[in-house]
Amino acid sequence: MYFLFSIRFHGFEMSQTIFALQKFVFEL
């Protein structure tokens, strides 16, 4: 249970980071 939650949270964190990077590159 905790393992799955950890994976989901990490996936959300990664998507947020990727979104921020894409926005940064787009504004560049």
N, C-alpha and C positions, 0 to 999 in steps of 0.2 A: 504494500500500500504506500509506504513512505517512498519507496524506490520509484514508483510510477509518478508520484507527486513531484519528486525531485526532477525527473526527466521532463515533465510537463513545464515546470517552472523554468528549467534551464532553456527549454525550447522557446519559451516566451521571451526570456532574456536575450537569446540569440536573435530572434526576429526583431526585437526592439533595436538592437545594436546594428543589424543589417539595414533597417529602415533609416536609422540616423546616418549611417555611412552613405546610403544612396542619396539622401537629402543633401548631405555635404558635397558629394561629388556633383550633384545636379546644380547646386548653387555656385560651384567652382567654375 
